[in-house]
């Protein structure tokens, strides 16, 4: 081997840690090295979700890994997540990409959110005067999470900001009036303010009268999100008129769906992609059709609704799925299969998550959107996967408009 080859030979990876080795007490470097090199694949169970004891350690380790990623000394974000968290509206705070979603997921899955982290969320929300009012991207969702985290006073302060804000023109669930109404309906009970439920009903009636199409498709941004609100209002009031409104909204969503290959896919407007996913794809719409069928009886579904519902299962079949996350990845498909009674298919996707799990300081972690970075957030990362695994193994985790439909 000549000198040039020797110079370019990869170095022993431990050499880069020599300065750190000198700063650690005896034995600590070896322990840290062993922990960091342990493969998460070796501990990813092959057992079905019914084997609770096999999966509990994974849930615990996933929650530990999320907490280990926290950086409360930073002011721009508490947990790593999708780059959208840095957009002006999100500020690293909201339900979808920010601290509110992560802390709620931990709490709902039985892991108390550290008080220091909740304090961070309250302080940063107070210091951000330009947050939008939305459910998954703004004030309503942060208030929703804080109410569940036991911070009623802080939630009420954010509700006052929602009341003072102009309602969004967007009709959707993620950023718009459907999400605003759904969040207010929950908050009315959580903080004991009946007037919020009255406002939610008013927004629902307003949306039910509108015929202007939403900007995008799917559960977060399309007609399906409005159907989610209408089903919640049916659960709240028992008024069958809300079932009619939900059926109308879902019919409009299906007008733009693609079932040509026996799969239920929604066509994304910008790049004309055909999507099966929870937030902007077929399974998000199918979940609402399934919920509608529970309330009206499956035999009363319009024929094309029944066809779409039947086609949602095949859209979950492919093994290759680019992302692991809840909104636009494998976890969302898994959640749909769980909620529509396909446990064997759900177990298959749970095993396939092993292909996407990574090791971060000895705990499982997952890459976010486009696999650009590790993510802890609800939409793209570990918090969303934690809620999905928890539902698969232990029981449901309510997510507003996605997995919480009380019966009348």
TABEL-V320489 format. One record per pair of residues at least 24 apart in sequence whose ideal C-beta (glycine too) atoms are under 6 Angstrom apart, sorted by the first residue. I is the first residue (numbers start at 0). GAP is how many residues later the second one is. D is the distance in Angstrom with one decimal. If there is no record, write none. Layout:
i-><I;I>
gap-><GAP;GAP>
d-><D;D>
//
This chain:
i-><34;35;37;39;39;39;40;43;47;48;48;48;51;54;58;60;60;61;61;62;62;63;64;64;64;64;65;65;67;68;71;71;77;78;79;79;80;80;80;80;81;81;81;81;81;88;88;89;90;92;92;92;93;93;93;94;94;95;95;95;96;96;99;99;99;100;100;100;101;101;103;103;104;104;104;104;106;107;108;108;112;117;121;132;132;132;133;133;134;134;135;136;139;139;143;143;146;146;151;154;155;170;170;171;171;171;172;172;172;172;173;173;176;177;177;177;180;181;181;181;181;203;203;207;216;216;217;217;217;217;218;218;219;221;222;222;222;223;223;223;223;226;227;227;230;230;234;234;237;242;245;252;253;258;261;261;262;262;262;263;263;263;263;275;276;276;277;277;278;278;281;281;282;282;285;286;289;290;323;323;324;324;325;326;330;330;330;333;334;337;337>
gap-><327;325;324;317;319;324;313;310;299;298;343;344;341;338;330;302;303;302;324;43;48;299;295;298;299;300;310;316;293;307;44;48;42;297;294;296;294;295;296;300;286;287;293;295;298;43;48;47;37;31;32;49;43;44;47;41;46;40;282;283;280;282;41;42;45;276;277;282;274;281;41;44;273;278;281;282;42;289;277;281;36;31;32;29;32;47;41;45;44;48;38;38;40;43;39;42;43;44;39;36;35;36;43;42;49;53;47;52;55;228;46;47;26;47;48;51;48;47;50;218;219;25;29;37;39;49;48;61;62;66;60;65;59;31;26;29;30;29;60;61;64;61;60;173;60;174;171;173;170;52;46;32;54;52;49;52;48;51;52;44;47;48;51;39;51;55;49;54;48;49;30;33;29;53;26;49;50;114;32;42;55;59;58;52;53;54;57;54;53;53;54>
d-><3.9;6.0;5.7;4.8;4.7;4.5;5.8;4.3;4.8;5.9;4.2;5.3;5.8;4.4;5.8;4.9;5.8;5.3;5.1;6.0;4.4;5.2;5.7;3.0;5.9;5.3;4.9;5.1;5.8;5.0;5.6;5.0;5.4;4.0;5.8;5.5;4.8;5.9;3.3;5.8;5.1;5.0;5.9;5.9;4.6;4.8;5.3;5.7;5.0;5.8;5.6;5.8;4.8;5.9;5.3;4.8;3.7;4.3;5.9;4.2;4.8;5.6;5.9;4.6;3.9;5.9;3.2;5.9;5.5;4.5;4.2;5.9;5.8;3.9;5.5;5.1;5.7;4.6;5.5;4.5;5.8;5.5;4.6;4.8;4.5;5.8;4.0;5.6;3.0;4.5;4.3;5.0;5.5;3.8;5.0;6.0;4.0;5.9;5.7;6.0;5.6;5.7;5.3;5.5;4.4;4.7;5.4;2.8;5.7;4.9;3.6;5.7;5.2;4.8;4.8;4.3;5.5;5.1;5.6;5.6;5.1;5.8;4.9;4.3;6.0;4.6;5.5;5.9;3.6;5.5;5.7;3.2;4.6;5.7;4.5;4.5;4.0;5.0;5.7;4.6;5.6;4.9;6.0;4.3;5.6;5.6;4.2;5.3;4.0;6.0;5.7;5.3;5.7;5.2;5.8;5.4;5.4;4.8;3.8;5.0;4.1;4.6;5.2;3.9;4.6;5.3;5.7;3.1;3.8;5.7;5.7;5.1;5.4;4.0;3.4;5.8;5.5;5.1;4.1;4.6;4.0;5.4;3.0;4.3;5.6;4.9;4.2;5.6;5.1;6.0;5.8>
//
